[in-house]
Amino acid sequence: MGHLVNPLQLQTTLFFSNSPTCSSIALKPHTFEYLKANVLTSKCKAFGGGEMDALPHLQTLRKFPREELVAKVVLVRFDSTLLLREQGEEQRFQPNALFTITYLHQSGAKVVLVSDWSVKTNPRLFVAQSVAEFLSSLLEYKVVPVQCISQNVVSKREGFEKGDVLLLENLSAFRGEVANCSKFSQALSSGVDIFVNDYFSRSHKILASTCGVARFCYANLAGFHFEESLSQLRRATESNTKPHVAIIGGGNLFDKAAALHSLTSRCDGLVFVGMMSFQIMHALGLPVPLNLVEHEVLKEALDIVQVAHIRNVQILYPKDFWCKNDHLPKQLEIFPAHRILDGWVPVDIGPASFVEMKSMLSRCKKVTWIGPVKFRTSNCTKGDSELAQMLNQLSQSNCNITVVGNTACDAMVKESNFTFNFTMIKDASVVWEFLKRRKLPGVMALDRAYPFDIDWSDAYSDPAQPLVVDIGSGNGMFLLGMAKTRKDLNFLGLEINKKLVKRCLDSVHWHGIRNGYFIATNATSTFRSIISSYPGKLVLVSIQCPNPDFNEPDHRWSMLQRSLVEAVADLLTANGKVFLQSDIEAVSLRMKEQFQRYGKGKLTVVHEQSFAITNSGWLKDNPFGVRSDWEQHVLARGDPMYRLMLCKSTTTE
């Protein structure tokens, strides 16, 4: 592919070797000065090749308790580009998207579908009625269109009298969708219990139907297609398989510079096959036609060359091009990369470039192709199909192939003869944003799950003992004190502050405590996944003095959300207790109200004679005799604590 640039011969004269057409390529003065100032003095810390920040582990529909779906109204944001395509198109991506809907319906949920669509998706489908009929034929359920957003014609629950599944209006007709309008999100989620996002291809966008609605639903889950797409993104960006080469097409280097840095920091080679190759060649001091140079991206291109040099990453760029002349529209000519004549414009990479590319890729164990090969729109180009043929052959020889983007995926499908030995991610925008180390809003809006399997026998000397959980355990004074006095119980603190958890674990180790443990997590969304794996019984859950700022009724990240209350009510053993207290009466009242509203009728306030009760109905004393540091501070200044105890009925097991 001409000029296999291996930026590892950086000496005083600063030249790159290993070029197949010339023994050395001298860098231009501006390149020398830049690299001298930045490479030779660099501390190599900006993109040092460390692992990319992991995507959060999400609560998925697959792992959500199926019995919790019964009679719940579930809003599903589906991808119209998958489900509404003409028959035969996108069939590879349909099964999981369809399964999300059928699984919910078979589980007893009341399914409400919402999406956007246009004639570009399917010329035969535009009005909601035709879309509903098309979905009915796919799902084999009666899908009924309803107007619940623009007009209060019918409530979502009332609509199920007419059909099995409801379809809301086309989101394309509402400005509140792209604006992520709070009022629109609230109208969209009105009457909805659970939100399921199956629209991964726009997870890098902030939309009302993917982000806004999550504020108003008590559980927000990833659908089967979303979950699989997220797993594909993880696998595509892992760097544990070597050698790993990224084939980079397309243009707009300025916007993708951060993503290219990420690829440079984790790959063993970069192959440029699009317009960006000219910017890299220019940064290396090679002759490039001025009309193909983007001067404003020189610094970014030099930065990429710098990181590649530091990490000893090979850079491969085209040796020759197929070129077109507007005055000779039917004629294509091959030109060397450094000798493109005036009037001729590259439209595709040449045959010699493919020979070198094949030689390099044949030694790889992992290849990621992102972006089209084409340089200019032309019906005569074959670069994508030739590259697809090459990668299909590699996939047969145990090479891990990931293809990103519509153009690349379509080329691979066309050349694969329906034998798929590779991973395809259709929407490149999501991958580019993730490679820039940016959080994906559609992913971050969903609930979290605890990502690790817990070895309870390592945490406790006897993991079969009854368990006490303190949610928001802080510095652990309450749990550590309890663990010392009650050796017959195991104690677990769930705290979002990692530094506090580390201190608590250090204290556990220092004092030799074998019935106490702490986990850094957001218990609001991970409580069920953690506690359901515990081998013993859950006998007590305590929530003490939560931050009042995080317990406003409309706060998205309020600790005491419906999902947490339901999980506690489900997992608590018969006669198990819930202890709530705060130094702010309004917070204690809100916690009490939440547990009574969402406890499924399983939890009642304890009024035992052994507990002294104030005139306002609060527990006068701490029933455990062990106080947290904040409780001690409040009592020391003479202020009251507002406490109550709830008990799970024995008749609800």
C-alpha positions as CSV (number, residue, x, y, z in Angstrom):
1,M,0.0,0.0,0.0
2,G,2.9,2.2,-0.5
3,H,5.1,3.5,2.1
4,L,4.6,1.1,5.0
5,V,5.6,3.8,7.5
6,N,6.9,2.3,10.7
7,P,7.6,5.4,12.8
8,L,10.4,3.8,14.8
9,Q,13.5,5.2,13.1
10,L,13.3,8.7,14.6
11,Q,16.9,9.8,14.9
12,T,18.7,13.1,14.8
13,T,18.1,13.5,11.1
14,L,14.4,12.5,11.6
15,F,13.5,10.2,8.7
16,F,11.2,7.3,8.3
17,S,12.4,4.1,6.8
18,N,10.8,0.8,5.6
19,S,9.3,2.5,2.5
20,P,9.0,0.1,-0.4
21,T,9.6,2.9,-2.9
22,C,12.4,4.9,-1.3
23,S,15.0,4.2,1.3
24,S,14.1,7.3,3.4
25,I,11.6,10.1,3.4
26,A,12.9,13.3,4.8
27,L,10.4,15.2,6.9
28,K,9.6,18.8,6.1
29,P,11.0,21.5,8.4
30,H,7.6,22.1,10.1
31,T,7.3,18.4,10.8
32,F,10.9,18.3,12.3
33,E,10.3,21.2,14.6
34,Y,7.0,19.9,15.8
35,L,8.2,16.4,16.5
36,K,11.4,17.8,18.1
37,A,9.3,19.9,20.5
38,N,6.6,17.3,21.2
39,V,7.9,13.8,20.6
40,L,11.4,14.0,22.1
41,T,10.2,15.8,25.2
42,S,6.9,14.0,25.5
43,K,6.1,12.2,28.7
44,C,3.9,9.9,26.8
45,K,1.0,10.4,29.1
46,A,-1.9,11.7,27.0
47,F,-2.7,8.5,25.2
48,G,-0.4,6.0,26.8
49,G,-2.1,2.8,25.6
50,G,-4.0,2.1,28.8
51,E,-7.4,0.4,28.6
52,M,-10.3,2.5,27.6
53,D,-12.8,3.4,30.3
54,A,-15.2,0.5,30.4
55,L,-18.8,0.9,29.4
56,P,-21.1,0.7,32.4
57,H,-22.8,-2.7,33.1
58,L,-26.5,-2.2,32.6
59,Q,-29.7,-3.7,33.9
60,T,-30.9,-5.8,31.0
61,L,-34.3,-7.2,30.1
62,R,-32.6,-10.6,30.0
63,K,-31.7,-10.5,33.7
64,F,-34.7,-8.6,35.0
65,P,-37.0,-10.8,37.0
66,R,-39.6,-12.0,34.6
67,E,-42.4,-12.1,37.2
68,E,-41.9,-8.3,37.7
69,L,-43.1,-7.7,34.1
70,V,-46.6,-9.1,34.7
71,A,-49.3,-6.5,34.1
72,K,-46.7,-3.7,33.9
73,V,-46.9,-1.1,31.2
74,V,-43.6,-1.3,29.3
75,L,-42.5,1.4,26.8
76,V,-40.2,0.0,24.1
77,R,-38.1,2.4,22.0
78,F,-37.5,0.3,18.9
79,D,-35.2,1.0,15.9
80,S,-37.4,1.5,12.8
81,T,-34.4,1.0,10.5
82,L,-34.3,-2.6,11.7
83,L,-38.0,-3.5,12.0
84,L,-39.6,-1.5,9.3
85,R,-37.3,-2.3,6.4
86,E,-38.5,-4.0,3.2
87,Q,-38.7,-7.8,3.5
88,G,-35.2,-9.3,3.1
89,E,-33.3,-6.2,4.3
90,E,-31.7,-6.1,7.8
91,Q,-32.8,-9.6,8.6
92,R,-29.5,-10.4,10.3
93,F,-30.3,-7.6,12.9
94,Q,-34.0,-8.3,13.3
95,P,-34.2,-11.4,15.6
96,N,-33.1,-9.7,18.9
97,A,-35.1,-6.6,18.1
98,L,-38.2,-8.7,17.6
99,F,-37.5,-11.0,20.6
100,T,-37.5,-8.0,22.9
101,I,-41.2,-7.3,22.0
102,T,-42.3,-10.9,21.9
103,Y,-40.5,-11.7,25.2
104,L,-42.3,-8.8,27.0
105,H,-45.7,-9.8,25.7
106,Q,-45.2,-13.5,26.6
107,S,-44.2,-12.4,30.1
108,G,-47.5,-10.7,30.6
109,A,-46.4,-7.1,30.1
110,K,-48.5,-4.5,28.4
111,V,-46.2,-3.4,25.6
112,V,-46.2,0.1,24.1
113,L,-44.0,0.7,21.1
114,V,-42.6,4.0,20.0
115,S,-40.2,5.1,17.3
116,D,-39.6,7.5,14.4
117,W,-39.9,6.5,10.7
118,S,-40.0,8.0,7.2
119,V,-40.4,7.0,3.6
120,K,-36.7,6.5,3.5
121,T,-37.1,3.6,5.9
122,N,-39.8,2.0,3.8
123,P,-41.7,3.8,1.0
124,R,-44.8,1.8,1.7
125,L,-44.9,2.9,5.4
126,F,-45.6,6.4,6.6
127,V,-48.9,6.6,8.5
128,A,-49.2,4.9,11.8
129,Q,-51.9,2.5,10.6
130,S,-49.7,1.0,7.9
131,V,-46.8,0.7,10.3
132,A,-49.0,-1.0,12.8
133,E,-50.2,-3.5,10.2
134,F,-46.6,-4.2,9.1
135,L,-45.5,-4.8,12.7
136,S,-48.6,-7.1,13.3
137,S,-47.4,-9.3,10.4
138,L,-43.8,-9.4,11.9
139,L,-44.8,-10.1,15.5
140,E,-48.0,-12.1,14.9
141,Y,-49.7,-9.9,17.5
142,K,-52.4,-7.3,16.8
143,V,-50.6,-3.9,16.9
144,V,-52.9,-1.0,17.3
145,P,-52.0,2.7,16.7
146,V,-53.1,5.1,19.4
147,Q,-52.8,8.8,20.0
148,C,-51.4,9.3,23.5
149,I,-48.8,12.0,22.9
150,S,-50.4,14.7,20.8
151,Q,-53.9,14.2,22.2
152,N,-55.3,12.6,25.4
153,V,-57.7,10.6,23.2
154,V,-57.0,7.3,25.0
155,S,-54.8,6.3,28.0
156,K,-52.2,3.7,27.4
157,R,-53.9,1.1,29.6
158,E,-57.3,1.7,28.0
159,G,-55.7,1.1,24.5
160,F,-55.1,-2.5,25.3
161,E,-58.8,-3.2,25.0
162,K,-58.4,-2.9,21.2
163,G,-55.2,-4.9,20.6
164,D,-52.2,-6.9,22.0
165,V,-49.6,-4.2,21.5
166,L,-49.9,-0.4,21.2
167,L,-48.0,1.8,18.8
168,L,-47.6,5.5,19.6
169,E,-47.4,8.3,17.0
170,N,-44.4,8.9,14.8
171,L,-41.8,10.7,16.9
172,S,-40.6,12.6,13.8
173,A,-43.6,14.8,14.1
174,F,-42.6,16.2,17.5
175,R,-39.9,18.8,18.2
176,G,-39.7,17.7,21.8
177,E,-38.1,14.4,20.7
178,V,-34.8,15.9,19.5
179,A,-34.9,18.7,22.1
180,N,-35.3,16.1,24.9
181,C,-38.1,18.3,26.3
182,S,-39.0,17.4,29.8
183,K,-42.8,17.9,29.3
184,F,-42.7,15.8,26.1
185,S,-40.8,13.1,27.9
186,Q,-43.3,13.1,30.7
187,A,-46.2,12.8,28.2
188,L,-44.4,10.0,26.4
189,S,-43.9,8.0,29.6
190,S,-47.3,8.8,31.1
191,G,-48.7,5.6,32.7
192,V,-45.5,3.7,31.9
193,D,-43.9,1.5,34.6
194,I,-40.8,0.2,32.8
195,F,-38.8,1.6,29.9
196,V,-36.9,-0.7,27.6
197,N,-34.4,0.9,25.2
198,D,-33.7,-1.2,22.0
199,Y,-32.5,1.8,19.9
200,F,-28.7,1.4,20.1
201,S,-27.9,3.1,16.8
202,R,-28.7,6.5,18.3
203,S,-27.4,6.0,21.8
204,H,-24.9,8.8,21.2
205,K,-27.8,11.2,20.9
206,I,-29.8,12.9,23.6
207,L,-33.4,12.2,22.8
208,A,-36.6,12.3,24.8
209,S,-37.5,8.7,23.8
210,T,-34.1,7.4,25.0
211,C,-33.0,9.7,27.8
212,G,-35.8,11.9,28.9
213,V,-38.3,9.1,29.6
214,A,-35.9,7.4,31.9
215,R,-36.5,10.1,34.5
216,F,-40.1,9.1,34.8
217,C,-39.9,5.3,34.8
218,Y,-39.0,3.2,37.9
219,A,-36.9,0.7,35.9
220,N,-34.9,1.4,32.7
221,L,-33.6,-1.6,30.9
222,A,-31.5,-2.5,27.8
223,G,-33.5,-4.7,25.3
224,F,-32.0,-7.8,23.7
225,H,-30.8,-5.9,20.6
226,F,-29.4,-3.1,22.7
227,E,-27.6,-5.6,24.9
228,E,-26.1,-7.5,22.0
229,S,-25.0,-4.3,20.3
230,L,-23.3,-3.1,23.5
231,S,-21.5,-6.4,23.8
232,Q,-20.3,-6.0,20.2
233,L,-19.0,-2.5,20.9
234,R,-17.0,-3.9,23.9
235,R,-15.5,-6.7,21.9
236,A,-14.7,-4.4,19.0
237,T,-12.7,-2.0,21.2
238,E,-10.9,-4.6,23.4
239,S,-7.2,-4.7,22.9
240,N,-6.4,-8.2,24.3
241,T,-6.0,-9.8,20.8
242,K,-2.7,-9.1,19.1
243,P,-1.6,-8.1,16.5
244,H,-4.6,-5.7,16.1
245,V,-4.9,-3.4,13.0
246,A,-7.5,-0.7,12.4
247,I,-8.5,0.1,8.8
248,I,-9.7,3.7,8.8
249,G,-11.7,5.1,5.9
250,G,-13.7,8.3,5.3
251,G,-12.6,11.8,6.1
252,N,-13.1,14.6,8.6
253,L,-9.9,14.0,10.6
254,F,-10.4,17.1,12.8
255,D,-13.7,15.8,14.2
256,K,-12.3,12.2,14.7
257,A,-8.8,13.2,16.0
258,A,-9.6,12.0,19.6
259,A,-10.9,8.7,18.3
260,L,-7.8,8.2,16.1
261,H,-5.7,8.8,19.2
262,S,-7.6,6.1,21.0
263,L,-7.0,3.7,18.1
264,T,-3.4,4.6,18.0
265,S,-3.0,3.9,21.7
266,R,-4.5,0.4,21.5
267,C,-3.7,-1.0,18.0
268,D,-0.5,-2.3,16.5
269,G,-1.1,-0.8,13.1
270,L,-3.2,1.8,11.3
271,V,-4.2,1.5,7.7
272,F,-5.7,4.7,6.2
273,V,-7.9,4.0,3.1
274,G,-9.9,7.2,2.9
275,M,-9.5,11.0,2.6
276,M,-7.7,11.1,6.0
277,S,-4.8,9.3,4.4
278,F,-3.8,12.5,2.6
279,Q,-3.7,14.4,5.9
280,I,-1.4,11.7,7.4
281,M,0.8,11.7,4.4
282,H,1.0,15.5,4.6
283,A,2.0,15.3,8.3
284,L,4.8,12.9,7.3
285,G,6.2,15.4,4.8
286,L,5.1,13.5,1.7
287,P,4.0,15.4,-1.4
288,V,0.2,15.7,-1.5
289,P,-1.9,17.7,-4.0
290,L,-2.8,21.0,-2.3
291,N,-6.5,20.6,-3.1
292,L,-6.5,17.4,-1.0
293,V,-4.8,18.9,2.0
294,E,-6.8,20.2,5.0
295,H,-4.3,22.7,6.5
296,E,-6.3,23.3,9.6
297,V,-5.9,19.6,10.7
298,L,-2.1,19.5,10.4
299,K,-1.6,19.7,14.2
300,E,-4.0,16.8,14.8
301,A,-2.4,14.7,12.1
302,L,1.1,15.4,13.6
303,D,-0.3,14.4,17.1
304,I,-1.4,11.0,15.7
305,V,2.0,10.5,14.1
306,Q,3.6,11.4,17.4
307,V,1.6,8.8,19.4
308,A,2.3,6.2,16.7
309,H,6.0,6.8,17.0
310,I,5.9,6.6,20.8
311,R,4.0,3.3,20.7
312,N,5.9,1.8,17.7
313,V,2.6,1.6,15.8
314,Q,2.9,0.9,12.0
315,I,1.1,3.4,9.7
316,L,0.1,2.2,6.2
317,Y,-1.2,4.6,3.6
318,P,-1.9,4.2,-0.1
319,K,0.9,3.8,-2.6
320,D,-1.3,4.4,-5.6
321,F,-4.8,5.6,-6.5
322,W,-7.4,5.1,-9.2
323,C,-8.0,8.7,-10.4
324,K,-10.7,10.4,-12.5
325,N,-10.6,13.6,-14.6
326,D,-13.8,15.6,-15.0
327,H,-12.8,16.3,-18.6
328,L,-12.5,12.5,-19.3
329,P,-15.5,11.1,-17.4
330,K,-15.3,7.6,-18.8
331,Q,-11.6,7.2,-18.1
332,L,-9.8,6.0,-14.9
333,E,-6.1,6.0,-14.5
334,I,-3.7,4.7,-11.9
335,F,-1.2,7.2,-10.4
336,P,1.4,6.8,-7.7
337,A,0.4,8.5,-4.5
338,H,3.2,11.2,-4.8
339,R,2.6,11.9,-8.5
340,I,-1.1,12.7,-9.1
341,L,-1.3,15.0,-12.1
342,D,-3.3,18.2,-12.1
343,G,-6.9,17.7,-13.0
344,W,-7.0,14.2,-11.7
345,V,-8.8,13.3,-8.5
346,P,-8.5,10.1,-6.5
347,V,-11.6,8.0,-6.4
348,D,-10.3,4.7,-5.1
349,I,-7.0,3.1,-3.8
350,G,-5.0,1.3,-6.4
351,P,-4.0,-2.4,-6.9
352,A,-0.5,-2.0,-5.5
353,S,-1.9,-0.6,-2.3
354,F,-4.2,-3.7,-1.9
355,V,-1.2,-6.0,-2.3
356,E,0.7,-4.3,0.6
357,M,-2.5,-4.2,2.7
358,K,-3.0,-7.9,2.2
359,S,0.6,-8.6,3.2
360,M,0.2,-6.7,6.4
361,L,-3.2,-8.0,7.4
362,S,-2.3,-11.6,6.8
363,R,-0.2,-11.5,10.0
364,C,-3.1,-10.0,12.1
365,K,-5.3,-11.8,14.7
366,K,-7.8,-8.9,14.9
367,V,-8.9,-6.3,12.3
368,T,-11.3,-3.5,12.8
369,W,-12.6,-1.7,9.6
370,I,-14.4,1.6,10.1
371,G,-15.3,4.0,7.4
372,P,-15.6,3.7,3.6
373,V,-12.7,3.3,1.1
374,K,-14.1,5.7,-1.4
375,F,-12.5,9.2,-1.8
376,R,-15.0,10.7,-4.2
377,T,-18.5,9.5,-5.3
378,S,-18.0,7.3,-8.3
379,N,-19.9,4.3,-9.7
380,C,-16.6,2.8,-10.9
381,T,-14.9,2.2,-7.5
382,K,-14.5,-1.3,-6.2
383,G,-12.3,-0.6,-3.1
384,D,-15.0,-1.6,-0.5
385,S,-15.8,-4.9,-2.2
386,E,-12.1,-5.8,-2.7
387,L,-11.4,-5.0,1.0
388,A,-14.5,-7.0,2.0
389,Q,-13.2,-10.0,0.0
390,M,-9.9,-9.8,1.7
391,L,-11.4,-9.6,5.2
392,N,-13.8,-12.5,4.4
393,Q,-10.8,-14.7,3.6
394,L,-9.1,-13.6,6.8
395,S,-12.2,-14.4,8.8
396,Q,-12.0,-18.0,7.6
397,S,-8.5,-18.3,9.1
398,N,-9.4,-17.5,12.7
399,C,-8.9,-13.7,12.5
400,N,-11.3,-11.6,14.6
401,I,-13.0,-9.2,12.1
402,T,-15.2,-6.3,13.2
403,V,-16.8,-4.1,10.5
404,V,-18.3,-0.7,11.4
405,G,-20.5,1.5,9.3
406,N,-23.3,1.0,6.7
407,T,-21.0,1.0,3.7
408,A,-18.5,-1.4,5.1
409,C,-21.2,-3.7,6.5
410,D,-23.1,-3.8,3.2
411,A,-19.9,-4.7,1.3
412,M,-19.1,-7.5,3.8
413,V,-22.7,-8.9,3.5
414,K,-22.5,-8.8,-0.3
415,E,-19.2,-10.7,-0.4
416,S,-19.8,-13.1,2.4
417,N,-22.2,-15.6,0.7
418,F,-24.4,-15.5,3.8
419,T,-21.6,-17.0,6.0
420,F,-21.0,-14.5,8.7
421,N,-17.7,-15.0,10.6
422,F,-17.4,-11.4,11.7
423,T,-19.0,-8.8,13.9
424,M,-21.0,-6.0,12.2
425,I,-21.9,-2.6,13.8
426,K,-24.1,-0.7,11.3
427,D,-23.9,2.8,12.8
428,A,-20.4,4.2,12.8
429,S,-21.3,7.3,14.7
430,V,-21.8,5.4,18.0
431,V,-18.4,3.8,17.6
432,W,-16.6,7.1,16.8
433,E,-18.2,8.8,19.8
434,F,-17.2,5.9,22.1
435,L,-13.6,5.9,20.7
436,K,-13.5,9.6,21.6
437,R,-14.0,8.5,25.2
438,R,-17.3,10.2,25.4
439,K,-20.2,8.8,27.4
440,L,-23.1,7.6,25.4
441,P,-26.3,9.4,26.7
442,G,-28.6,6.5,25.7
443,V,-26.4,4.1,27.6
444,M,-25.9,6.3,30.7
445,A,-29.7,6.8,31.0
446,L,-30.3,3.1,31.8
447,D,-30.1,1.5,35.2
448,R,-26.8,-0.1,36.3
449,A,-26.1,-3.6,37.3
450,Y,-23.2,-4.9,39.4
451,P,-20.6,-6.1,36.9
452,F,-18.9,-8.8,39.0
453,D,-19.7,-12.2,40.5
454,I,-19.1,-12.0,44.2
455,D,-17.3,-14.8,46.0
456,W,-19.2,-14.7,49.3
457,S,-17.0,-17.4,50.8
458,D,-14.1,-15.0,50.4
459,A,-16.0,-12.1,51.9
460,Y,-17.4,-14.0,54.9
461,S,-16.1,-16.9,57.0
462,D,-19.7,-18.3,57.0
463,P,-21.7,-17.0,54.0
464,A,-24.7,-19.0,55.1
465,Q,-25.4,-16.6,58.1
466,P,-28.3,-14.2,57.9
467,L,-27.4,-10.9,56.1
468,V,-27.8,-7.3,57.2
469,V,-27.4,-4.7,54.5
470,D,-26.7,-1.0,55.1
471,I,-27.5,1.1,52.0
472,G,-25.3,4.2,51.9
473,S,-23.0,2.9,54.6
474,G,-20.7,6.0,54.5
475,N,-17.6,5.5,56.7
476,G,-19.0,2.2,58.0
477,M,-19.1,3.1,61.7
478,F,-22.6,1.6,62.1
479,L,-21.8,-1.7,60.3
480,L,-18.4,-2.1,61.8
481,G,-19.9,-1.6,65.3
482,M,-22.7,-4.1,64.6
483,A,-20.2,-6.7,63.1
484,K,-18.2,-6.7,66.4
485,T,-21.3,-7.2,68.6
486,R,-23.3,-9.7,66.4
487,K,-21.0,-12.5,65.3
488,D,-24.0,-14.5,64.3
489,L,-24.8,-12.2,61.4
490,N,-23.0,-11.0,58.3
491,F,-23.0,-7.3,57.5
492,L,-22.7,-5.7,54.0
493,G,-22.3,-2.0,53.3
494,L,-23.3,-0.7,49.9
495,E,-21.7,2.8,49.3
496,I,-21.3,4.8,46.1
497,N,-18.1,6.6,47.4
498,K,-15.2,4.4,46.4
499,K,-12.7,6.1,48.8
500,L,-15.0,5.5,51.8
501,V,-15.4,1.8,50.8
502,K,-11.6,1.4,50.6
503,R,-11.2,2.8,54.1
504,C,-13.9,0.5,55.4
505,L,-12.3,-2.6,53.8
506,D,-8.9,-1.5,55.3
507,S,-10.6,-1.4,58.7
508,V,-12.2,-4.8,58.2
509,H,-8.7,-6.2,57.3
510,W,-7.0,-4.4,60.2
511,H,-9.4,-5.6,62.8
512,G,-9.7,-9.1,61.4
513,I,-13.4,-8.9,60.9
514,R,-14.8,-11.9,59.1
515,N,-18.5,-11.1,59.1
516,G,-18.3,-7.6,57.6
517,Y,-17.8,-6.5,54.0
518,F,-18.3,-3.4,51.8
519,I,-18.9,-2.9,48.1
520,A,-18.6,0.3,46.0
521,T,-21.7,0.5,44.0
522,N,-24.9,2.5,43.3
523,A,-27.3,0.4,45.3
524,T,-30.3,2.0,43.8
525,S,-29.8,0.0,40.6
526,T,-27.5,-2.9,41.7
527,F,-29.2,-4.0,45.0
528,R,-31.2,-6.8,43.4
529,S,-28.3,-8.2,41.3
530,I,-26.0,-8.3,44.3
531,I,-28.3,-9.5,47.1
532,S,-30.0,-12.2,45.0
533,S,-26.7,-14.0,44.7
534,Y,-26.2,-14.2,48.5
535,P,-26.6,-17.8,49.7
536,G,-28.2,-16.9,53.1
537,K,-31.3,-15.0,54.1
538,L,-31.7,-11.2,54.1
539,V,-33.0,-10.3,57.5
540,L,-32.4,-6.5,57.8
541,V,-32.0,-3.5,55.5
542,S,-31.1,-0.1,56.9
543,I,-31.1,3.3,55.2
544,Q,-29.8,6.0,57.4
545,C,-29.6,9.7,56.9
546,P,-29.6,9.8,53.1
547,N,-28.5,13.1,51.5
548,P,-31.8,15.2,51.3
549,D,-30.7,16.8,48.1
550,F,-30.8,13.4,46.4
551,N,-34.3,12.6,47.7
552,E,-36.3,15.2,45.9
553,P,-39.3,13.5,44.3
554,D,-38.3,14.5,40.7
555,H,-34.6,13.8,41.1
556,R,-33.5,11.2,38.6
557,W,-30.8,9.7,40.8
558,S,-32.8,9.7,44.0
559,M,-31.5,6.9,46.2
560,L,-35.0,5.6,47.2
561,Q,-36.5,4.8,43.8
562,R,-39.3,2.3,43.2
563,S,-36.9,-0.3,41.8
564,L,-34.9,-0.4,45.0
565,V,-38.0,-0.6,47.2
566,E,-39.4,-3.4,45.2
567,A,-36.1,-5.3,45.3
568,V,-35.9,-4.9,49.1
569,A,-39.5,-6.1,49.5
570,D,-38.9,-9.1,47.2
571,L,-35.6,-10.3,48.7
572,L,-36.3,-9.7,52.4
573,T,-37.1,-12.9,54.3
574,A,-40.4,-13.3,56.1
575,N,-40.3,-11.2,59.3
576,G,-37.3,-9.4,57.9
577,K,-37.0,-5.8,58.9
578,V,-36.3,-2.4,57.2
579,F,-34.8,0.3,59.5
580,L,-35.2,3.9,58.2
581,Q,-33.9,7.1,59.9
582,S,-33.0,10.7,59.2
583,D,-32.4,13.9,61.1
584,I,-34.8,15.6,58.7
585,E,-38.4,14.6,59.3
586,A,-39.5,15.3,55.7
587,V,-36.9,12.8,54.4
588,S,-38.0,10.1,56.8
589,L,-41.7,10.7,55.9
590,R,-40.8,10.4,52.2
591,M,-38.9,7.1,52.8
592,K,-41.8,5.7,54.8
593,E,-44.3,6.8,52.0
594,Q,-42.1,5.2,49.3
595,F,-41.9,1.8,51.1
596,Q,-45.6,1.8,51.8
597,R,-46.4,2.7,48.2
598,Y,-44.0,0.4,46.4
599,G,-43.6,-2.4,48.9
600,K,-46.3,-4.5,47.2
601,G,-48.3,-4.7,50.5
602,K,-45.5,-6.8,52.0
603,L,-44.2,-4.2,54.5
604,T,-45.9,-2.7,57.5
605,V,-44.8,-0.3,60.2
606,V,-43.8,-2.1,63.4
607,H,-45.6,-1.1,66.6
608,E,-44.1,-3.4,69.2
609,Q,-44.3,-2.7,72.9
610,S,-40.6,-3.2,73.1
611,F,-40.1,0.0,71.0
612,A,-40.7,3.3,72.7
613,I,-42.6,5.6,70.3
614,T,-42.8,9.4,70.3
615,N,-46.0,11.3,70.1
616,S,-45.4,11.7,66.3
617,G,-45.1,8.0,65.8
618,W,-41.3,7.8,65.5
619,L,-39.0,5.4,67.4
620,K,-37.6,7.2,70.4
621,D,-34.4,5.2,70.5
622,N,-32.0,3.4,68.2
623,P,-33.1,-0.3,68.6
624,F,-29.6,-1.6,67.8
625,G,-27.6,0.3,70.4
626,V,-25.0,1.1,67.7
627,R,-25.0,4.6,66.2
628,S,-23.6,6.0,63.0
629,D,-21.2,8.9,63.2
630,W,-23.9,11.3,61.8
631,E,-26.5,10.1,64.3
632,Q,-24.0,10.7,67.1
633,H,-23.3,14.2,65.8
634,V,-27.1,15.0,65.5
635,L,-27.8,13.8,69.1
636,A,-24.8,15.6,70.5
637,R,-26.2,19.0,69.2
638,G,-29.5,18.2,70.9
639,D,-31.6,17.5,67.7
640,P,-33.9,14.5,67.3
641,M,-33.7,11.6,64.9
642,Y,-36.8,10.4,63.0
643,R,-36.8,6.6,63.0
644,L,-39.1,3.8,62.1
645,M,-39.1,0.1,61.6
646,L,-40.9,-1.9,58.9
647,C,-41.5,-5.6,58.9
648,K,-42.2,-8.0,56.1
649,S,-45.4,-10.1,56.6
650,T,-45.1,-13.8,56.9
651,T,-48.2,-14.3,54.6
652,T,-46.5,-12.8,51.5
653,E,-43.8,-15.4,51.1
